[in-house]
Amino acid sequence: KIWCVHSIPNFSLPWQRRRQERSTGSGFCIDSERRVLITNAHCVEWHAQVKAQRRGSDVKHLAKVLSVGWECDAAVLTVENDEFWEGLQQVKLSQKLPHLEEDVLCVGFPIGGDTISVTSGVISRIEVTTYTQASAELLGIQIDAAINSGN
């Protein structure tokens, strides 16, 4: 789970900060050797502090944003604390595009929950679509699994 404290800048009064807000999102280890987590870019937008928490643990570890891809709404993070990475397994990402009606799982931490949520469904559409965050047109995959807000 990714925890973020962020504050949207005040562009009309740049010397003043707006009120800090807190939010959470889902994150996954994609490279345990290089210590890389992936989350959504909108989860860490205007971040002041980011923390990562392993499933089943109460400890939140300070995380560092390595890179943000606004066009595809993805961000990569790392955690410097060795304890965080002990025994952590990475998600296996497919090198191939899925096919229509292929089974999928949607895994994450939706808003309002402290435990992981898993729903299943199938691929219902694959097409180029406009991503809201940066108005870029990229390949989008639509699934029919029930997705809760923040998942």
Secondary structure in CASP SS format (residue, H / E / C, confidence):
PFRMAT SS
TARGET T0000
AUTHOR 0000-0000-0000
METHOD secondary structure of the structure
MODEL  1
K C 1.00
I E 1.00
W E 1.00
C E 1.00
V E 1.00
H E 1.00
S C 1.00
I C 1.00
P E 1.00
N C 1.00
F C 1.00
S C 1.00
L C 1.00
P C 1.00
W C 1.00
Q C 1.00
R E 1.00
R C 1.00
R C 1.00
Q C 1.00
E E 1.00
R E 1.00
S E 1.00
T E 1.00
G E 1.00
S C 1.00
G E 1.00
F E 1.00
C E 1.00
I E 1.00
D E 1.00
S C 1.00
E C 1.00
R C 1.00
R C 1.00
V E 1.00
L E 1.00
I E 1.00
T E 1.00
N C 1.00
A H 1.00
H H 1.00
C H 1.00
V C 1.00
E C 1.00
W C 1.00
H E 1.00
A E 1.00
Q E 1.00
V E 1.00
K E 1.00
A E 1.00
Q E 1.00
R C 1.00
R C 1.00
G C 1.00
S C 1.00
D C 1.00
V C 1.00
K E 1.00
H E 1.00
L E 1.00
A E 1.00
K E 1.00
V E 1.00
L E 1.00
S E 1.00
V E 1.00
G E 1.00
W H 1.00
E H 1.00
C H 1.00
D C 1.00
A E 1.00
A E 1.00
V E 1.00
L E 1.00
T E 1.00
V E 1.00
E C 1.00
N C 1.00
D H 1.00
E H 1.00
F H 1.00
W H 1.00
E C 1.00
G C 1.00
L C 1.00
Q C 1.00
Q C 1.00
V C 1.00
K C 1.00
L C 1.00
S C 1.00
Q C 1.00
K C 1.00
L C 1.00
P C 1.00
H C 1.00
L C 1.00
E C 1.00
E C 1.00
D E 1.00
V E 1.00
L E 1.00
C E 1.00
V E 1.00
G E 1.00
F C 1.00
P C 1.00
I C 1.00
G C 1.00
G C 1.00
D C 1.00
T C 1.00
I C 1.00
S E 1.00
V E 1.00
T E 1.00
S E 1.00
G E 1.00
V E 1.00
I E 1.00
S E 1.00
R E 1.00
I E 1.00
E E 1.00
V E 1.00
T E 1.00
T E 1.00
Y C 1.00
T C 1.00
Q C 1.00
A C 1.00
S C 1.00
A C 1.00
E E 1.00
L E 1.00
L E 1.00
G E 1.00
I E 1.00
Q E 1.00
I E 1.00
D C 1.00
A C 1.00
A C 1.00
I C 1.00
N C 1.00
S C 1.00
G C 1.00
N C 1.00
END
